[in-house]
Amino acid sequence: MQIKLDKNTVSDLEDRKVEKILLHLYDSWCSWTKLDLKEDFEVEDSLEKIEWLDYAFDLFLEKKDKDKFDNSIITKTVNKDHTWKEKVRFIFSNKEVKDRCWCWSSFSFEAKKVKLNLSKLKDLKSNFK
């Protein structure tokens, strides 16, 4: 298993002398998956420490999601959200990601099918002739 964090994130964590981080996946409001990085957490039985990394901090994953992180690259970005506030987001990349939301921070391990509402599409078409 290999996980790679972007060099700016690693430098920031090491400069701030962060001792441990947790990478975890969660469901986002758009029915996709997102990744978050936590620094303040309790080490529980549901977490696994990844031993083979060459960072100055310990990295933990949820045991149930460990397989999904194999050969992954995690890149931190700072973008403005819909309210124009800057927000930290993490881009999760590996060969198992099959689809992405327009924001690029939401992803899916299966290809999503777009649901079309044909009646709404017809209404839009008639309104914009």
Z-matrix of the N, CA and C atoms (Angstrom, degrees):
N
C 1 1.458
C 2 1.522 1 108.99
N 3 1.330 2 114.43 1 140.51
C 4 1.456 3 119.57 2 178.42
C 5 1.522 4 109.25 3 -140.40
N 6 1.324 5 115.84 4 132.66
C 7 1.463 6 122.67 5 174.90
C 8 1.516 7 106.96 6 -126.84
N 9 1.308 8 115.34 7 132.23
C 10 1.457 9 120.12 8 -179.55
C 11 1.523 10 109.44 9 -121.44
N 12 1.313 11 116.28 10 125.59
C 13 1.464 12 121.67 11 173.98
C 14 1.519 13 108.27 12 -100.47
N 15 1.333 14 116.58 13 147.05
C 16 1.461 15 118.82 14 179.73
C 17 1.532 16 109.90 15 -63.74
N 18 1.323 17 116.21 16 150.75
C 19 1.469 18 121.24 17 -171.66
C 20 1.524 19 112.83 18 -63.62
N 21 1.340 20 118.71 19 -31.09
C 22 1.464 21 120.10 20 179.00
C 23 1.525 22 111.26 21 -68.05
N 24 1.309 23 116.91 22 -39.08
C 25 1.462 24 120.78 23 177.82
C 26 1.526 25 110.25 24 -66.38
N 27 1.319 26 116.59 25 -44.90
C 28 1.471 27 120.62 26 178.62
C 29 1.525 28 110.04 27 -60.61
N 30 1.323 29 117.17 28 -46.72
C 31 1.476 30 121.11 29 179.84
C 32 1.519 31 111.05 30 -60.04
N 33 1.331 32 116.30 31 -44.28
C 34 1.465 33 120.26 32 179.64
C 35 1.524 34 110.86 33 -61.32
N 36 1.320 35 117.66 34 -47.63
C 37 1.469 36 121.30 35 -179.53
C 38 1.528 37 111.37 36 -62.99
N 39 1.323 38 116.74 37 -42.84
C 40 1.459 39 120.38 38 -179.50
C 41 1.528 40 111.48 39 -69.94
N 42 1.327 41 117.94 40 -39.72
C 43 1.471 42 121.06 41 177.81
C 44 1.520 43 111.63 42 -62.60
N 45 1.324 44 116.23 43 -36.56
C 46 1.468 45 120.41 44 179.05
C 47 1.525 46 112.52 45 -85.06
N 48 1.320 47 116.08 46 1.51
C 49 1.466 48 123.19 47 178.10
C 50 1.537 49 112.88 48 57.17
N 51 1.338 50 114.55 49 40.24
C 52 1.461 51 120.51 50 175.16
C 53 1.523 52 107.16 51 -67.80
N 54 1.332 53 116.62 52 132.92
C 55 1.461 54 120.78 53 -175.85
C 56 1.521 55 113.68 54 -89.47
N 57 1.336 56 116.30 55 -30.15
C 58 1.462 57 118.99 56 -177.07
C 59 1.526 58 109.09 57 -152.81
N 60 1.328 59 114.56 58 149.69
C 61 1.464 60 120.88 59 173.40
C 62 1.521 61 109.43 60 -134.20
N 63 1.311 62 114.66 61 155.44
C 64 1.453 63 122.10 62 175.37
C 65 1.520 64 107.74 63 -121.55
N 66 1.315 65 116.32 64 122.14
C 67 1.459 66 121.57 65 171.77
C 68 1.520 67 106.33 66 -97.20
N 69 1.319 68 116.37 67 123.53
C 70 1.469 69 117.46 68 179.95
C 71 1.516 70 110.83 69 -140.13
N 72 1.314 71 113.70 70 148.91
C 73 1.458 72 122.71 71 178.92
C 74 1.523 73 108.43 72 -96.83
N 75 1.333 74 115.51 73 143.97
C 76 1.457 75 119.51 74 176.78
C 77 1.524 76 109.31 75 -146.86
N 78 1.325 77 115.70 76 158.20
C 79 1.464 78 121.11 77 178.10
C 80 1.513 79 108.87 78 -78.91
N 81 1.325 80 115.96 79 132.26
C 82 1.460 81 120.05 80 178.41
C 83 1.522 82 110.07 81 -96.78
N 84 1.290 83 116.45 82 169.14
C 85 1.476 84 121.70 83 -176.26
C 86 1.523 85 112.04 84 -62.65
N 87 1.320 86 117.27 85 -24.43
C 88 1.467 87 119.55 86 -176.89
C 89 1.532 88 111.79 87 -88.83
N 90 1.309 89 117.38 88 15.37
C 91 1.477 90 125.49 89 179.39
C 92 1.521 91 113.13 90 67.63
N 93 1.289 92 116.15 91 25.41
C 94 1.452 93 122.26 92 174.77
C 95 1.525 94 107.72 93 -112.85
N 96 1.313 95 116.73 94 -176.34
C 97 1.460 96 122.23 95 178.77
C 98 1.517 97 108.71 96 -108.75
N 99 1.317 98 116.28 97 145.18
C 100 1.461 99 121.49 98 175.36
C 101 1.523 100 108.91 99 -129.97
N 102 1.313 101 114.54 100 165.21
C 103 1.456 102 121.83 101 178.88
C 104 1.515 103 108.79 102 -116.73
N 105 1.317 104 116.50 103 140.58
C 106 1.462 105 120.92 104 174.79
C 107 1.527 106 108.82 105 -132.85
N 108 1.309 107 115.09 106 156.32
C 109 1.456 108 122.31 107 178.53
C 110 1.521 109 106.74 108 -120.31
N 111 1.312 110 116.14 109 124.23
C 112 1.467 111 121.16 110 178.72
C 113 1.517 112 109.35 111 -113.68
N 114 1.307 113 115.14 112 141.39
C 115 1.464 114 120.86 113 175.50
C 116 1.518 115 111.16 114 -106.98
N 117 1.309 116 117.33 115 -27.13
C 118 1.455 117 122.27 116 -176.79
C 119 1.528 118 108.94 117 -108.54
N 120 1.317 119 116.56 118 99.63
C 121 1.458 120 120.94 119 -178.16
C 122 1.517 121 108.93 120 -156.46
N 123 1.313 122 114.80 121 159.64
C 124 1.462 123 121.92 122 175.84
C 125 1.525 124 108.59 123 -94.20
N 126 1.307 125 117.45 124 136.25
C 127 1.466 126 120.78 125 176.64
C 128 1.525 127 107.45 126 -77.91
N 129 1.331 128 114.91 127 119.26
C 130 1.463 129 121.90 128 -177.79
C 131 1.523 130 109.53 129 -117.99
N 132 1.321 131 116.28 130 171.86
C 133 1.466 132 121.65 131 179.47
C 134 1.532 133 112.94 132 -63.05
N 135 1.319 134 116.61 133 -23.73
C 136 1.472 135 120.38 134 -178.34
C 137 1.527 136 112.22 135 -77.99
N 138 1.329 137 117.10 136 -5.28
C 139 1.466 138 121.72 137 -178.56
C 140 1.517 139 110.98 138 -106.52
N 141 1.320 140 114.75 139 152.12
C 142 1.457 141 120.47 140 177.08
C 143 1.523 142 109.45 141 -128.12
N 144 1.312 143 115.34 142 131.55
C 145 1.458 144 120.94 143 176.46
C 146 1.529 145 108.54 144 -81.05
N 147 1.321 146 115.89 145 131.90
C 148 1.459 147 121.29 146 179.05
C 149 1.524 148 107.03 147 -92.16
N 150 1.320 149 116.65 148 115.26
C 151 1.459 150 122.61 149 -169.55
C 152 1.516 151 115.89 150 -85.12
N 153 1.289 152 118.93 151 -23.03
C 154 1.452 153 121.92 152 -167.10
C 155 1.519 154 114.63 153 -91.02
N 156 1.308 155 117.69 154 4.99
C 157 1.465 156 119.85 155 -177.77
C 158 1.517 157 111.14 156 -82.47
N 159 1.312 158 115.05 157 151.37
C 160 1.463 159 121.22 158 -177.20
C 161 1.529 160 110.70 159 -106.24
N 162 1.321 161 116.43 160 47.97
C 163 1.457 162 121.81 161 179.45
C 164 1.524 163 109.22 162 -109.46
N 165 1.323 164 116.51 163 161.90
C 166 1.462 165 121.27 164 178.86
C 167 1.527 166 111.73 165 -81.55
N 168 1.310 167 117.59 166 1.45
C 169 1.465 168 122.75 167 178.70
C 170 1.527 169 108.52 168 -125.33
N 171 1.325 170 115.80 169 160.32
C 172 1.457 171 121.38 170 176.14
C 173 1.523 172 109.39 171 -87.49
N 174 1.316 173 115.71 172 141.55
C 175 1.457 174 120.80 173 179.24
C 176 1.518 175 108.56 174 -114.96
N 177 1.342 176 115.70 175 131.77
C 178 1.452 177 122.39 176 179.25
C 179 1.518 178 109.90 177 -119.89
N 180 1.334 179 115.05 178 148.03
C 181 1.457 180 123.11 179 174.68
C 182 1.514 181 108.23 180 -130.47
N 183 1.325 182 116.06 181 155.58
C 184 1.461 183 119.20 182 170.69
C 185 1.524 184 106.93 183 -72.49
N 186 1.318 185 116.77 184 132.05
C 187 1.471 186 121.31 185 -177.70
C 188 1.518 187 112.13 186 -54.35
N 189 1.331 188 117.12 187 -38.80
C 190 1.466 189 120.75 188 -176.86
C 191 1.524 190 112.54 189 -65.93
N 192 1.333 191 117.72 190 -21.89
C 193 1.467 192 121.55 191 -177.60
C 194 1.524 193 113.83 192 -108.27
N 195 1.314 194 116.81 193 2.30
C 196 1.469 195 120.44 194 -173.72
C 197 1.530 196 113.04 195 -54.40
N 198 1.319 197 117.94 196 -43.65
C 199 1.473 198 121.96 197 -178.46
C 200 1.524 199 112.18 198 -59.90
N 201 1.312 200 117.42 199 -32.31
C 202 1.462 201 121.52 200 -177.13
C 203 1.532 202 112.31 201 -70.28
N 204 1.324 203 117.18 202 -18.57
C 205 1.462 204 120.97 203 -177.09
C 206 1.526 205 113.76 204 -90.43
N 207 1.316 206 117.20 205 -5.59
C 208 1.460 207 120.31 206 -177.70
C 209 1.538 208 110.65 207 -59.88
N 210 1.326 209 116.22 208 128.35
C 211 1.477 210 123.07 209 179.93
C 212 1.526 211 112.46 210 57.64
N 213 1.307 212 116.21 211 41.47
C 214 1.463 213 119.60 212 -179.16
C 215 1.527 214 111.40 213 -103.30
N 216 1.306 215 113.81 214 155.78
C 217 1.464 216 122.49 215 176.06
C 218 1.518 217 106.58 216 -123.42
N 219 1.327 218 116.00 217 130.20
C 220 1.456 219 121.27 218 -179.20
C 221 1.521 220 108.35 219 -118.44
N 222 1.326 221 114.89 220 124.22
C 223 1.452 222 121.40 221 -177.14
C 224 1.524 223 109.04 222 -122.43
N 225 1.318 224 115.62 223 127.20
C 226 1.465 225 121.02 224 178.35
C 227 1.529 226 108.97 225 -86.34
N 228 1.326 227 116.19 226 133.78
C 229 1.459 228 121.59 227 174.84
C 230 1.520 229 108.72 228 -129.07
N 231 1.299 230 116.14 229 154.79
C 232 1.463 231 121.55 230 174.24
C 233 1.521 232 106.43 231 -122.94
N 234 1.324 233 115.68 232 113.56
C 235 1.463 234 122.17 233 -178.06
C 236 1.517 235 109.75 234 -127.68
N 237 1.301 236 115.36 235 157.58
C 238 1.460 237 119.85 236 173.43
C 239 1.527 238 108.47 237 -82.79
N 240 1.326 239 115.74 238 136.77
C 241 1.453 240 119.71 239 178.08
C 242 1.531 241 109.93 240 -88.72
N 243 1.318 242 116.63 241 -168.05
C 244 1.470 243 121.44 242 -177.36
C 245 1.527 244 112.89 243 -64.26
N 246 1.337 245 118.22 244 -16.41
C 247 1.472 246 122.05 245 177.30
C 248 1.527 247 111.56 246 -98.32
N 249 1.312 248 116.28 247 5.70
C 250 1.470 249 124.58 248 -179.65
C 251 1.528 250 112.99 249 68.37
N 252 1.330 251 116.97 250 19.43
C 253 1.462 252 121.02 251 173.05
C 254 1.517 253 108.14 252 -91.88
N 255 1.333 254 115.60 253 140.72
C 256 1.464 255 118.68 254 177.35
C 257 1.524 256 109.55 255 -70.41
N 258 1.314 257 115.03 256 137.49
C 259 1.462 258 120.95 257 -176.79
C 260 1.525 259 109.09 258 -138.88
N 261 1.316 260 115.48 259 135.20
C 262 1.461 261 120.75 260 177.13
C 263 1.521 262 108.50 261 -79.02
N 264 1.313 263 114.68 262 133.34
C 265 1.465 264 121.28 263 176.73
C 266 1.517 265 107.69 264 -135.08
N 267 1.315 266 115.23 265 154.30
C 268 1.456 267 120.54 266 178.18
C 269 1.520 268 109.26 267 -118.27
N 270 1.322 269 115.49 268 129.66
C 271 1.454 270 121.13 269 176.92
C 272 1.528 271 106.86 270 -95.56
N 273 1.316 272 115.62 271 120.51
C 274 1.463 273 122.86 272 -178.82
C 275 1.524 274 107.51 273 -101.72
N 276 1.319 275 116.47 274 124.19
C 277 1.469 276 120.23 275 -179.22
C 278 1.523 277 110.28 276 -130.51
N 279 1.302 278 115.00 277 133.94
C 280 1.456 279 123.17 278 166.30
C 281 1.525 280 108.00 279 -167.72
N 282 1.321 281 116.21 280 173.96
C 283 1.473 282 120.19 281 -174.39
C 284 1.518 283 112.97 282 -68.22
N 285 1.319 284 118.67 283 -15.16
C 286 1.463 285 121.70 284 -179.15
C 287 1.523 286 112.89 285 -83.28
N 288 1.325 287 118.38 286 -14.62
C 289 1.461 288 121.16 287 177.92
C 290 1.525 289 108.26 288 -73.42
N 291 1.308 290 116.05 289 121.33
C 292 1.469 291 121.50 290 -175.13
C 293 1.528 292 113.32 291 -105.06
N 294 1.338 293 117.08 292 -18.29
C 295 1.454 294 119.88 293 -176.40
C 296 1.524 295 109.69 294 -155.96
N 297 1.341 296 116.28 295 156.00
C 298 1.451 297 122.31 296 179.13
C 299 1.513 298 110.62 297 -136.41
N 300 1.311 299 114.77 298 149.77
C 301 1.453 300 121.91 299 172.69
C 302 1.535 301 107.63 300 -78.11
N 303 1.297 302 117.87 301 168.15
C 304 1.468 303 121.42 302 -179.92
C 305 1.529 304 112.50 303 -61.57
N 306 1.325 305 118.73 304 -24.76
C 307 1.473 306 121.88 305 -178.04
C 308 1.534 307 112.59 306 -78.53
N 309 1.315 308 117.41 307 -12.88
C 310 1.468 309 125.66 308 -179.09
C 311 1.519 310 114.11 309 70.40
N 312 1.319 311 119.56 310 -13.71
C 313 1.468 312 118.68 311 177.48
C 314 1.524 313 111.49 312 -90.80
N 315 1.324 314 117.54 313 -15.23
C 316 1.465 315 122.12 314 174.98
C 317 1.519 316 108.37 315 -98.69
N 318 1.318 317 115.24 316 140.36
C 319 1.463 318 119.56 317 -175.54
C 320 1.509 319 110.07 318 -148.51
N 321 1.325 320 114.66 319 170.97
C 322 1.457 321 120.63 320 179.56
C 323 1.525 322 109.20 321 -140.63
N 324 1.309 323 115.52 322 147.02
C 325 1.455 324 121.10 323 176.07
C 326 1.532 325 111.20 324 -87.60
N 327 1.324 326 116.28 325 2.47
C 328 1.461 327 121.08 326 174.72
C 329 1.527 328 108.05 327 -136.02
N 330 1.317 329 116.02 328 151.15
C 331 1.459 330 120.45 329 179.59
C 332 1.531 331 108.82 330 -68.46
N 333 1.318 332 115.34 331 129.37
C 334 1.467 333 120.64 332 179.76
C 335 1.521 334 109.57 333 -89.77
N 336 1.302 335 115.04 334 144.30
C 337 1.458 336 120.37 335 175.28
C 338 1.520 337 108.01 336 -102.58
N 339 1.301 338 115.83 337 132.00
C 340 1.455 339 120.92 338 178.79
C 341 1.524 340 108.78 339 -73.24
N 342 1.317 341 115.19 340 129.69
C 343 1.461 342 120.22 341 177.95
C 344 1.526 343 108.00 342 -93.28
N 345 1.310 344 116.34 343 120.04
C 346 1.456 345 121.23 344 179.51
C 347 1.517 346 110.15 345 -102.53
N 348 1.302 347 114.75 346 134.36
C 349 1.442 348 120.36 347 172.40
C 350 1.526 349 106.00 348 -101.65
N 351 1.328 350 116.44 349 98.66
C 352 1.455 351 121.30 350 -173.27
C 353 1.526 352 113.00 351 -63.14
N 354 1.306 353 118.20 352 -33.97
C 355 1.466 354 119.28 353 179.85
C 356 1.529 355 110.69 354 -67.28
N 357 1.343 356 117.20 355 -39.82
C 358 1.471 357 119.73 356 176.19
C 359 1.525 358 110.83 357 -66.15
N 360 1.303 359 116.34 358 -38.26
C 361 1.457 360 120.80 359 178.82
C 362 1.535 361 110.61 360 -64.24
N 363 1.311 362 117.15 361 -40.93
C 364 1.472 363 120.79 362 177.09
C 365 1.520 364 110.88 363 -65.16
N 366 1.339 365 117.12 364 -40.99
C 367 1.466 366 120.75 365 177.50
C 368 1.522 367 111.12 366 -61.55
N 369 1.322 368 116.42 367 -43.94
C 370 1.461 369 120.00 368 177.92
C 371 1.521 370 111.63 369 -62.18
N 372 1.307 371 115.23 370 -42.05
C 373 1.463 372 119.75 371 -179.26
C 374 1.526 373 110.53 372 -63.58
N 375 1.330 374 116.98 373 -42.15
C 376 1.463 375 119.83 374 -179.91
C 377 1.544 376 111.72 375 -69.34
N 378 1.325 377 116.76 376 -31.37
C 379 1.471 378 120.20 377 179.05
C 380 1.526 379 113.18 378 -74.73
N 381 1.319 380 117.26 379 -23.42
C 382 1.465 381 120.54 380 -175.82
C 383 1.523 382 112.98 381 -116.07
N 384 1.318 383 116.93 382 37.44
C 385 1.475 384 120.46 383 179.59
C 386 1.493 385 111.84 384 -68.42
